[in-house]
Amino acid sequence: MSDLLRIAIVGFGEIACRQHLPAIAKTSGAALVAVADPVKTPPGLPHFRDLQELLRDGPEIDAVALCTPPQLRHAQATTALAAGKHVLLEKPPGATVSELMPLIAAAQEAGRTLFATWHSRYAPAVGPARQLLAGRTINKVTVVWKEDVRVWHPGQAWIFEAGGFGVFDPGINALSILTEILPRPVFIRSAVLDFPSNREAPIAADIELSDERGLPIRAEFDFRQSGPPSWDVVCETEAGPVTLSKGGRQLRDGNRLVVDAADEEYPALYRRFVTLTADGKSDVDLAPLRLVADSFMLGRRRLVAAFED
């Protein structure tokens, strides 16, 4: 293989265009060499209808970044690993927890990297928040993760289909931060999931969690927010609140501003991918996905008004 990690993006939708494309361009040791998508492609790159056509007729590549809806990723990752390619999975890494286990085994057998990405963990305030909380007693955690689906997922009908996660598509970002900054594993205790009468995935969720010591955690997810999004995690400690906001870009310790930085999640994510492939390692943490699955298992379904995009 080349010293340069040659990457093809599979699925060139909103997130690939807005985040993956510029992030790869910023990443030393990586280059975007092709795109596979039934319709869209950036100018100046070889374009193929799907992964199979890319692997058959495309340029030499070392890795694929799967940015397709989660319902498609297991089959695509299986194909890519069988072809000897490293695989980066956009979040959520799959439509189910169980389908990830064979992929982990396949990557190990093929000697290739499988990277299940949680981009919000790479937000600039998340690491400092974890360090700050490590020396505190946490008494209560509140997560508020609300946005306007029409703004952030315009025309993306798949997100409300079975396996599309609904409001958990952004909500899993909050769970990825929660499982990164808290010192102990957390568990779902109860959930209420609001399903529009004409949709197969929830538009809102109210979730109660705790850790093994009974730490009370409440998470509120909603796709019906109007105006600016609310992406906040507040940890009440004996020394006052520790607040992550703006999706993990801003950190306050009480009233003191500790971090307020620009969004560099995806460049950091791709730097990690380059390092993993060079070291021959994989990174597949399923904790956030398990929490989503448990929310569906324990959740009480509540029908709400039909949603039209």
Secondary structure, DSSP 8 states (H G I E B T S, - for coil): --SSEEEEEE--SHHIIIIIHHHHHH-TTEEEEEEE-SS---TTS-EESSHHHHHHHS---SEEEE-S-HHHHHHHHHHHHHTT-EEEE-SS--SSSTTHHHHHHHHHHHT--EEE--GGGGSTTHHHHHHHHHTS-EEEEEEEEE-BHHHHSTT-GGGGSTTS-TTHHHHHHHHHHHHHHSSS-EEEEEEEEEEETT-SS-SEEEEEEEETT---EEEEEESB--SS-EEEEEEEETTEEEEEETTTTEEEETTEEEEE----HHHHHHHHHHHHHHHT--B---HHHHHHHHHHHHEEEEEE-----
